[in-house]
């Protein structure tokens, strides 16, 4: 193959193709010409690679073919539509579809946590298994309230957001094994139950709930959602349902789980702000609790109300055709 003669023969086509790829707007005839020249250049590149692999020419033709391909497919530009679809359909729809899992986890944990607090408060010897008398006195007198103002608000918000996001992510990621989720929930339940029981037993129950409620309603709900969705993922390979393999069911649940994980990261950021700025503030206790309760109810309304509407119109969390790979005409 005479490479110089081949280049001289087709240089005009390549120059024309490069000109067309740089134009911002093409007429219908120019668009047809672009596709035709792209196909021919792709063929030329294939021939050069197989018969006379000149690295400089191959690099130039490769760049030209890629640029033409991008011009034909239009390229990918940022659009707010996928973002809007995520918040209005995909995320709330998945929260709604998994509602019985995380509501069930939440109800069970609240019942068990309340029973544990009551038991520890009524049996001081049980609290002594976890704390010394000095530790209990220090917790009631200073540590519990002081914890919320120990750091600067912005640093504390980042700290609690990181810790809670990590716990929720662990529940989601380990859901396929089921047992680790139960362990994480149990450890968290034990910590809150013992602390609450000690505070209630020391006649500081009002302080405990005043400082837990503003952020805890939303924060604990996020943990319950993470655990419920994680268990739902684990259950997919145990009972995949009809017409699906275990692998298909697990992949589907895992995709929805990753979607929920992203949403929970944002929601836990809100909970972190509440814990850093509202919980330790000088606002009246009733107002602090009301703010936390309002944000919590807004989340429930979003998950169950907006999510229910998305579910009824069969909104899917999977990629749409627009999000998929574009097809390029080839010869």
Buried (B, 14 or more C-beta within 10 A) or exposed (E): EEEEEBBEEBEEBBEEBBEBBEEEEBEEEEBEBBBBBBBBBBBBBEBBBEEBEEEEBBEBBBEBBEBBBBBBEEEEEEEEEEEEBBEBBBBBBBBBBBBEBBBBBBEEBEEBBEEBBBBBBEEBEBBEEBBEEEBBEBBBEEBBBEBBEEBEBEEBBBBBBEEBBEBBBBBBBBBBEBEBBBBBBEEBBBEBBBBBBBBBBBEBBEBBBBBBBBBBBBBBBBBBBBBBBBBBBBBBBEEBEEEEEEEEBBBBBBBBBBBBBEBBBEBBBBBBBBBBBBBBBEBEBEEBBBBBBEBBEEBBEBBBEBBBBBBEEEBEBEEEEEEEEEEBEEE
